[in-house]
């Protein structure tokens, strides 16, 4: 194969490398909000191609994409494989050849969950075995029957769509992480709905340890993206993950003065005035 083939290719749209730019570890999960099934296809393809173990071999024995029950989705094994092939070609910039096409069905398994009950979904995930990449598509459809939702009153009592799926997706992520930790695998949870915007919902989603949350906003929804990132960073501060917050601010490419200003606002917004002054003094040294 020509080593230079696709070398000048520019990936348009969602690029999984933006999520894993700071590294990747087995025994963790990612929650991605927004986008279509293409997000799942591109992420699975990128990880299978590029993640290796300490000896340089494949990190995963393969991948499993779990779809909702047949009665609850229009996606089929055939349509998902076609989407996966398209995603791989979009990432590489050239088509799979006749020798490569048969490899995907050997690496990737497409299953339907028995039901929309989270317990059934997780049982299916656990059966996939060790060092497996498990991707859960259309995750917002699943429900945790053990979850007791707190009634809301007043103006905020009108539930938006995100209010309905956020608690269940949070529960799914919290229960999935121990499974992938035990099996030394990786979990990808994808929600096709627009990213959650309410602070209370964003707080829930980013509260799960070892589950990293990404929101894919449209190019025109700059306000939504800003609000999500702000709430995410505030929650990280409340979890005493200050060094990670500083790293996140570094990754934004802001000037040093702008970083200090943003950090001061975030700390002040969490009621940590003393820490606000202390961290600024340290950074100015």
N, C-alpha and C positions, 0 to 999 in steps of 0.2 A: 504494500500500500504506500502511496506517495506521502512522505512525512510532512510535506508542505501543503498538502491538500486541506483547504479550509483555513489555512493559517491567517488569512486576512479577513475572515468572516466576522461580522458584527452581529451580535445577538440582539434581536429586537423584542421588546416586551420583557416579561419576567425572566430574570436570570438568577438561577439558584446560587451562583457564586456570591451574590450579595448577602445571602443569609449565612453562608459558611466561611466568609472572609476571615473571621477571627478563630477559625478552627472547628473541629468536629470531634465528637466523642461518642463511643458506643455506650449504651445504657442511658440514653437520654431521648427526648422527644422534641418535636417542633410542632407548633400550632400556627398554621397560616390561614389568615382570614382574607377572603376576596379572591377574585379570579375564577377561572373555569377548571375543568378537568385537566386542561393543559398544564396547570401548576403542578398537579400530582405527577403527570407524565414527565415533565422536565426535571422535577426534583428526584424522582426515582431513577431516571436515566443518568443524571449527573452523578449521583452517589454510587451507582453501580459501576460507572466508568472510572471514577477518580479516587474513591476511598480505598486505601490499601491498609493492610495490617503492618506490624513491626518488621515482618520479613519481606514485605513488598508484594505479598499475595493479596487476593481478594479479601476484603474485610467481611463481606457478606456471603453466605451460602446461596443467597438469592433474595428475591423480593416477593411479597404478597400484597396485592391491592384488594382491599375488602370493600365491596359495594353494598349499598342497602339491599334489602330483599328484592327479588325480581318484581314483585307487585308494587314496589315503591320507587323504582328508578327505570329510566329508559335506556340506561347504559347496559351493554352486554359484554361478554368476554371479547367478542370480535371488535366492537367499537372501541373498547379500552386498549386492545392491542394496536389497533390502527392509530389511536391517539398517542400511544407510547412510541411507535415507529416515527410518527410525524415529529414528536417532541425531540427524539434523538437526532433526527436529521436537521431540525431547526437549531439545535445546540452546536452541532458539528459543522453545519454549512454544506453538507453534501449527503447524498443518499446512501442508505445501506446497500451493500452489494448482495449477490445471491448467496454468498457464504455466511454473511453476517445475519441476514434475516431469520434463519432458523434458530439462532442463538437466544433471542429474546424469549420465545416460549419455554425454553429450558431454564432460563433464569427467573422468569416472572410468572407467578401464579395469580390468576384472577378468581376471586370467590365472591359469593353473595352471603351476607350475614343471614342467619336463620330468621331473625326478627329485628325490630327496631329497639329492642330492649338492650340496654348497655351491657348487662350481664352476658347475654348471648354473644354479643359482639366481642367482648373481652375473652370469652372462652375460645372463640374462633382464633383470635390473635395469639393466645397462649399456645394453641396446638401447632403453630407454625414452626416451633423449635428454636434452637440456639442460633445466634448470629444471623438473624433474619431481619430484613428491612420490611416493616409492616406499615402500609399506608392505608389510612381510613378515609375514604372519599365521602363527600356529603355528610360530614359528621354532625351537622346541626339537626339532622332528622332523628337522631337517636335520643332516647329518654331513659333517665334513671328513675325507676319506680320507687326507689327508697328515698328520693330527694323530697324534702318538705320545703316548699317555697313559702317565704314569709309574705303575708298579705300586705298590700300597699294601700295607702289612704291619701286623700287630698288630691292636689293637682297631679302628683306623680303616680297616681293609681292607674292611669291609662297605660297599659303595657304596650310597648313597641315590640316589633318582631325580635329585636336583639335581646329584649328582656326574657323572651320565651326560651331561646336556645342557649344563651350564655351560661346559666347555672348547670345545664346538662353537659355542655361541652367541657366546662371546668371540671365537673365530676369525672367525665370520661378521661381527661388528661391526667387527673390525680390518680386514677386507678390504673391507667396504662403504664405510667412511668415505672412502678415497681415490677411490672411484668417484663419490660424491656431491660431493666437492670438485672433481673434474675437470669434472663436468657442471653445477656450480653448482646442485645440487639439494638434496634432503633425504631422509634415510632414517629410517623408523620400523620398529623391530624389536619384535615383540610375542610374549611368551611367556605362554601360558595357565596354565602351572603356577604353583603357589604360589612366591613369591619365595625365592631361595636364602638359607639361614640360616647355613650353615657359613662362618666367617671366610675360609677359603681360597678358597671359591667366590665370595664377595662381592668379595674382592680382585681376582680375575680379571676379573669383570664391569666393575668401575670403572676398570680399568687402561688402557682404550682411549682415546687422545686424541680429543677432539671427538665423543665418544659419551657422552651423559648418561644416567645410569641412574636409573630410578624403580621403586620397589616398592610395589605396591598390596596392602596387608594388609587382612584383615577387621577389623571394629571390635573384635572380641574378642582379636585377636592383637597386643596392645600390646607384649608382650615381643619378638616377632619384629621389629616395626617399630623398636623402640629399638635392638636389636642390629644391625640392618642399617644404620641411620643412623650409629651409632657406628663401625662398621667402615668405612663409606664415608668418614667424616671423617678417620679415622686414615690411610687410604690416601692421601687428598688431601694430608695433612701430609707423608707420606713422599715425595710427588711435588713437594714445595716449593710447594704451592698454599695457603699459609697465609692469604693475603688472602681467597681464596674460602671457606675454612673459617670465617673471621670473618663473612663475608657470610651464609653458611648459618646460623650461630648467631643473627645479627641477625634473619633471617627467621622464626625460631622464636618471636619475640616474648618472649624471656626477659628478666627484669630484668637490669640490668648486672652485679650481683653474681653471679647465676646463670650468666651468660655467661662471666665470668672463671673461675668454678669449673669449668665444663664444659671451657673451653679448657685450663686447667691440667691437668685429668685426661687430656685427649686427648694433649697434648704429653708428659706424663710417661709415658703408655702407649706412646709410640713411642720411649722412651729418650732424649728430648731435654731433660734436666733443666736444662741451662744456658739453652736457648732458652725453657724454661718460665718461669724467673725473669725473663729479659730482656723477653719479650712482656708479662708481667704488669706489670712496672715501666713499660713504655711506655704501656700502656692506663690505668694509674692516674694518669698525668701530667695 
